[in-house]
Amino acid sequence: MTDAREFLREELLAIAAIVVPDQRAVVTHDPGPVNPGALFDGRAPATVASVTVETGRPSSPDPAAAVSAAAAALSSRGWTTEVAPEEDGHHRVSATLNGFDIAVHAWTTDWRITFTGQTPSP
């Protein structure tokens, strides 16, 4: 699980650095491996890690360009991407690779870009 979590964290930081190269991305959420089924009945064997990274360009935000750049960067690294149509100022792309999932979100009302990923279930 540690290797998968580290891979995901490094991918998120690398994509964020490609999308906004002049800013340092920040890990805003990384609680470590969790059992998402534990809150339901405690019997779920799956353990996953979820990591969130944020970055952005406060002086000139462009959410559409950021999501487009994220999709291109993910594709170039082997991820399968799907860009969703813009909806009420919300721009997003989702990506998958070998059971890993990433979602990138950007809004016209905020300069931040959020990169969230989850490791595959064992």
C-alpha positions as CSV (number, residue, x, y, z in Angstrom):
1,M,0.0,0.0,0.0
2,T,2.9,2.4,0.8
3,D,4.3,2.0,-2.7
4,A,0.9,2.7,-4.3
5,R,0.3,5.7,-2.1
6,E,3.8,7.1,-2.9
7,F,3.3,6.6,-6.6
8,L,0.0,8.4,-6.5
9,R,1.4,11.3,-4.4
10,E,4.3,11.7,-6.8
11,E,2.1,11.6,-9.9
12,L,-0.2,14.3,-8.5
13,L,2.7,16.5,-7.6
14,A,4.3,16.0,-11.0
15,I,1.1,16.8,-12.9
16,A,0.5,19.9,-10.8
17,A,4.0,21.1,-11.5
18,I,3.5,20.6,-15.2
19,V,0.1,22.5,-15.1
20,V,1.4,25.4,-13.0
21,P,5.2,25.3,-13.3
22,D,5.8,28.7,-11.6
23,Q,4.1,27.6,-8.3
24,R,4.8,25.0,-5.7
25,A,2.0,22.5,-5.3
26,V,0.9,21.7,-1.8
27,V,-0.4,18.3,-0.5
28,T,-3.6,19.3,1.3
29,H,-4.9,15.8,2.2
30,D,-3.0,12.6,2.8
31,P,-4.4,10.7,5.8
32,G,-2.7,7.5,4.8
33,P,-4.4,4.2,4.0
34,V,-8.0,3.9,5.0
35,N,-10.7,1.3,4.9
36,P,-13.7,3.1,3.2
37,G,-16.0,0.2,4.1
38,A,-15.2,0.4,7.9
39,L,-17.9,3.1,8.4
40,F,-20.6,0.8,7.0
41,D,-20.1,-2.6,8.6
42,G,-16.4,-3.0,9.3
43,R,-16.0,-6.1,7.2
44,A,-14.7,-4.5,3.9
45,P,-11.2,-5.8,3.1
46,A,-10.3,-3.0,0.8
47,T,-7.8,-0.4,1.9
48,V,-7.1,2.6,-0.2
49,A,-5.2,5.8,0.0
50,S,-6.6,9.2,-1.1
51,V,-4.3,12.2,-1.7
52,T,-5.2,15.7,-2.7
53,V,-2.8,18.3,-4.1
54,E,-3.6,22.0,-4.8
55,T,-1.9,24.6,-6.8
56,G,-2.9,27.6,-9.0
57,R,-1.9,30.9,-10.4
58,P,-3.5,33.6,-8.3
59,S,-2.6,36.5,-10.6
60,S,-4.1,35.0,-13.8
61,P,-6.3,32.0,-13.2
62,D,-7.5,30.1,-16.3
63,P,-9.5,27.0,-15.2
64,A,-10.2,25.8,-18.7
65,A,-6.6,26.0,-19.7
66,A,-5.5,24.4,-16.4
67,V,-7.8,21.4,-16.9
68,S,-6.8,21.1,-20.6
69,A,-3.1,21.1,-19.5
70,A,-3.8,18.5,-16.8
71,A,-5.5,16.2,-19.3
72,A,-2.6,16.6,-21.8
73,A,0.0,15.9,-19.0
74,L,-1.9,12.9,-17.7
75,S,-2.2,11.5,-21.2
76,S,1.5,11.9,-21.9
77,R,2.2,9.9,-18.8
78,G,0.0,7.0,-19.9
79,W,-3.2,7.9,-18.1
80,T,-6.6,7.5,-19.8
81,T,-8.4,10.8,-19.5
82,E,-11.9,12.0,-19.9
83,V,-12.6,15.8,-20.0
84,A,-16.1,16.6,-18.8
85,P,-18.0,19.5,-20.4
86,E,-17.8,22.8,-18.4
87,E,-20.7,23.1,-16.0
88,D,-21.6,26.3,-14.2
89,G,-17.9,27.4,-14.1
90,H,-16.7,23.9,-13.0
91,H,-14.0,22.4,-15.2
92,R,-12.8,18.9,-14.6
93,V,-11.0,15.9,-16.0
94,S,-10.8,12.4,-14.7
95,A,-8.0,9.9,-15.4
96,T,-7.3,6.2,-14.7
97,L,-4.2,4.1,-14.8
98,N,-3.9,0.5,-13.6
99,G,-6.7,0.9,-11.1
100,F,-5.6,4.3,-9.9
101,D,-8.0,7.2,-10.3
102,I,-7.4,10.9,-10.5
103,A,-9.8,13.8,-10.7
104,V,-8.7,17.4,-11.5
105,H,-11.1,20.3,-10.7
106,A,-10.9,24.0,-11.4
107,W,-13.6,26.7,-11.1
108,T,-14.0,30.1,-12.7
109,T,-14.7,31.6,-9.2
110,D,-11.4,30.3,-7.7
111,W,-7.8,30.4,-8.7
112,R,-6.9,27.0,-7.2
113,I,-6.7,23.8,-9.1
114,T,-7.4,20.6,-7.1
115,F,-5.8,17.2,-8.0
116,T,-7.3,14.3,-6.1
117,G,-6.4,10.7,-6.5
118,Q,-7.1,7.3,-5.0
119,T,-5.1,4.1,-5.1
120,P,-6.6,0.8,-6.3
121,S,-8.2,-1.6,-3.8
122,P,-6.0,-4.6,-3.2
